[in-house]
Amino acid sequence: MDMNFSDAYVAYRKQLQEFLKGWPLTGDEAKLPKEEQERIFRERGIEAGYVYFEIPKEYGGAGQEPDVLKGAIIAEEYARTGAPGNGIDQGPGLLAPTLLEFGSEEQKRKFVPPTLRREVRWCQGYSEPGAGSDLASLQCAAVLDGDEWVINGQKIWTSNAMEADYLFGLFRTEPDSPRHGGISYLLVNLDQPGIEVRPLKQMTGGLDFNEVFFTDARTPADHIVGQRGEGWAVSRATLKHERNLIGNPNMMREHFDAAVELARNTLRDGRPSIEDPIIRNRLAEIEGFVRTAEMSNLRQMTAAIRGEEMKVVLPMMMNKLYSTDAMQMITSLAYDLLGADGMLAPREEDFASYARTHTPSGYVEQYIFSHGPAIAGGATNIQLNIIGERGLGLPRDLRSSAK
């Protein structure tokens, strides 16, 4: 197996590295608010052809030809430098690619550009109090009334709903249809009467999740993505993007490298923790998981280049499950290395960075937060069923008949 890039791609990487030397910003631009600095550099990345590089220009992207290897290089270098690139939050990371695949032309032009610019912020409305892992049993209803959908019901575990402008989600529009067939994918403006958002305080102290209550809330009839009653298929595309984000090996590598550095800089019995044989064994075991994820990612990338994605269906199914397990191992080790600092409560900046600050309180946040992704994007037990049944061909579990 040749793990080297061709001369053309090596030159492309060097060109990108030169561009990324512009981050962090300097001079007067460095005095601007952080969000404004990120906006400026992200726009420069679009103009240079690196950020949202395959999204057509008319929808706010760089408009470059699809290239799997260039995409991998961009992801690696942006992760290495921490520069603001493709957004991984719910609007740019989940909704925009879903609209590009299933949305109408009007929806693409109206929503994708401001979403990529972060002028419109989104949250995802899937789970309900009685419909989590069994999402097809959702009951939040949307009834067509003239040229509007009227929505009643509740969503829960809705990330960032307090800050969002819009919600994309699943609603039951055909109450007499079979479970999966009666669901539609709607876009809903949250700034209206009839919608109440209540935050849910997490064990970390943060307020990332919310309940959303709909009481005769409304959204235009044309704010449906895909066909009426076929929202389940659309949601599978969104879920695919969510699982790929969670299973990102670059983020896993970032956290592992930080844990190694933490082991170098903390003490056990008066010596650097990394010299302790138990810690070294744990690091070696975890690095095996990290390297396996990286190799699997390269295998999937190769299959995509060759148009042979069907050969790597099973590894693709395992991305999210494997990543969440490995991240729990990494954050558990980091937490153990903290000693008494493990009693510190996470700070506001730890919440804001989505558990990516490498400070004592940041590691506490990472450890607690790491248990959440095992549920988000499809709970681990559901993932295991999917892998066993669809990937390995094992017999299906006994299920009650659909009502």
Summary of the structure (lengths in Angstrom):
residues: 403
radius of gyration: 22.2
end to end distance: 51.1
largest distance: 73.5
contacts: 1241
relative contact order: 0.08
helix: 52%
strand: 14%
